[in-house]
């Protein structure tokens, strides 16, 4: 399964200089946040693949203008061709009570509330988040610090992939496109990137949203 991941900044190659061939073979699109609603709707319109998204810390507009034709997977598990995809958007809180910002404790609370869905689905295969995990290609400043509870999730459920954004390529040495944490491939989705998900069967059916 070929997955296009997006985050933080529009891709001029895909958007400004769009050609149908650039989206050929894409089976799934995952957005990790901080992208305009019309940008995601563009992909939902021109590509047959479903577009799943979580919110970034700058996506307050999604409350009144969600991306049309796209599927929000916040605090949920979406199943596509047998692959279980868990969504946890937002960043570390750096402005008190700001939308889409969470303390470590608040993010842990979100995960606990998903306990039934995690049990019912026997875990998940891909974690889609906006923020990185703590000390895995995050940054030392509070706004770009990762969540330690994401590490705990990966240690417990051993997903194949963790896809995030929030740390931009132009931030310097902290940017790394791919990394590994134990059994999990960690991908920074900044702008756009295509990754192959291993071992999926295209005959397993269409996507569905859990609960």
C-alpha positions in Angstrom: 0.0 0.0 0.0 1.4 3.3 -1.1 0.8 6.2 1.4 1.2 9.9 0.7 1.8 11.8 4.0 1.4 15.6 4.3 2.1 18.2 7.0 2.8 21.8 7.8 3.5 23.3 4.4 1.9 23.0 1.0 3.8 21.0 -1.6 4.4 23.2 -4.7 5.2 20.1 -6.7 1.9 18.4 -5.9 -0.3 21.5 -5.7 1.0 24.4 -7.8 2.4 22.1 -10.5 -0.2 19.4 -10.2 -0.2 16.6 -12.7 -2.4 13.5 -12.4 0.6 11.2 -12.8 2.0 12.5 -9.5 -0.8 10.8 -7.5 -0.9 7.6 -9.5 -0.8 4.5 -7.4 -1.5 6.4 -4.1 -3.8 4.2 -1.9 -4.1 6.4 1.1 -3.4 10.0 2.1 -2.6 10.9 5.7 -2.4 14.6 6.9 -0.6 15.3 10.1 -1.9 18.9 10.5 -1.3 22.6 10.0 -2.6 22.6 6.4 -5.4 24.7 5.0 -8.8 22.9 4.6 -9.0 23.6 0.9 -5.6 22.1 0.4 -6.7 18.7 1.8 -10.0 19.0 -0.1 -7.9 19.4 -3.3 -6.4 15.9 -2.7 -9.8 14.4 -1.8 -11.2 15.7 -5.1 -8.4 14.7 -7.4 -7.3 11.4 -5.9 -9.4 8.3 -5.4 -7.6 7.5 -2.1 -9.2 8.5 1.2 -7.8 11.5 2.9 -7.5 11.0 6.7 -6.4 13.9 8.9 -5.6 15.0 12.4 -5.4 18.7 13.5 -2.2 20.6 14.0 -1.8 23.4 16.6 -2.7 26.0 14.0 -5.8 24.3 12.7 -8.5 26.1 14.7 -10.3 26.9 11.4 -11.2 23.2 11.1 -13.9 23.7 13.8 -16.0 25.9 11.4 -14.5 24.9 8.1 -13.4 21.2 8.1 -11.7 19.9 4.9 -14.5 18.7 2.6 -14.4 15.1 1.5 -11.8 14.2 4.1 -12.1 12.0 7.3 -11.1 13.3 10.7 -9.5 10.5 12.8 -8.9 12.5 16.0 -9.2 10.2 19.1 -10.3 7.3 16.8 -9.1 4.2 15.0 -9.8 4.0 11.3 -9.4 0.8 9.4 -8.3 0.9 5.8 -7.6 -2.4 3.9 -7.1 -4.1 7.3 -4.6 -1.5 8.5 -5.5 0.1 11.9 -4.8 3.8 11.9 -4.9 5.8 15.2 -5.2 9.6 15.2 -3.9 12.0 17.9 -3.5 15.6 16.7 -2.3 18.7 18.5 1.0 19.8 20.0 2.5 20.3 23.4 0.7 23.2 25.2 2.6 26.4 25.2 -0.3 28.9 25.3 -2.7 28.1 28.2 -6.1 26.8 27.0 -5.3 27.3 23.3 -7.0 25.0 20.9 -5.3 21.9 19.8 -2.6 22.2 22.5 -2.2 19.6 25.3 -0.1 19.1 28.4 1.5 15.7 28.7 -1.2 14.8 31.2 -4.0 15.8 28.9 -2.6 13.7 26.0 -2.3 10.7 28.4 -6.0 11.3 29.2 -7.0 11.2 25.6 -5.2 7.9 25.1 -6.8 6.4 28.2 -10.2 7.3 26.8 -9.4 5.3 23.7 -8.8 2.2 25.8 -11.9 0.4 24.6 -11.1 1.1 20.9 -7.5 -0.1 21.4 -8.8 -3.2 23.1 -11.4 -3.9 20.5 -9.0 -3.5 17.6 -6.1 -5.2 19.4 -4.0 -2.2 19.1 -3.1 -0.3 15.9 -0.6 -0.3 13.0 -0.1 3.3 12.3 -0.1 6.3 14.7 -0.9 9.6 13.0 -0.1 12.6 15.1 0.9 16.2 14.6 3.6 16.4 17.3 6.6 14.0 17.5 7.4 11.7 20.4 9.6 12.9 23.2 13.3 12.8 22.3 12.6 11.2 18.9 13.4 14.1 16.5 11.6 16.6 18.6 13.1 19.9 19.8 14.0 21.3 23.2 11.7 24.3 23.2 8.3 23.7 24.7 6.2 24.3 21.5 8.1 21.6 19.6 8.7 19.1 22.5 7.3 15.7 21.8 5.0 13.6 24.0 6.4 10.9 26.2 3.1 9.0 26.1 3.6 8.5 22.3 6.8 6.5 23.2 4.7 4.4 25.7 2.1 3.7 23.0 4.8 2.5 20.6 6.5 0.4 23.3 3.2 -1.3 24.2 1.5 -1.8 20.8 4.6 -2.1 18.5 3.0 -0.3 15.5 4.7 -0.5 12.1 4.6 3.3 11.6 4.4 6.5 13.6 3.8 9.5 11.3 4.0 13.1 12.6 4.7 16.7 11.5 5.3 19.9 13.5 9.2 19.8 13.1 9.9 21.6 9.8 12.8 20.8 7.6 14.0 24.4 7.8 14.4 24.2 11.6 17.9 22.8 11.2 19.5 19.7 12.6 16.5 18.4 14.4 14.8 17.4 11.1 15.0 13.8 10.1 12.7 12.3 7.5 12.9 8.7 8.7 14.0 7.1 12.0 13.3 4.0 14.1 12.0 3.5 17.6 12.2 -0.1 18.5 9.9 -1.9 16.0 8.4 1.3 14.6 9.4 3.3 11.6 9.1 7.0 12.5 8.3 9.4 9.6 8.3 13.2 9.6 5.6 14.1 7.0 6.7 17.7 6.6 5.4 19.0 3.2 5.0 15.6 1.5 6.5 12.2 1.4 5.5 8.8 -0.1 6.0 5.6 1.9 5.1 2.0 1.2 3.3 0.2 4.0 4.5 -3.4 4.0 2.5 -6.6 3.7 -1.0 -5.2 2.9 -3.6 -7.1 0.8 -5.5 -4.8 -1.5 -8.4 -7.3 -1.4 -9.1 -6.7 2.3 -11.9 -4.2 1.7 -12.6 -0.5 2.1 -11.8 1.8 5.0 -14.1 2.2 7.9 -14.1 4.5 11.0 -14.1 2.7 14.3 -16.7 3.8 16.9 
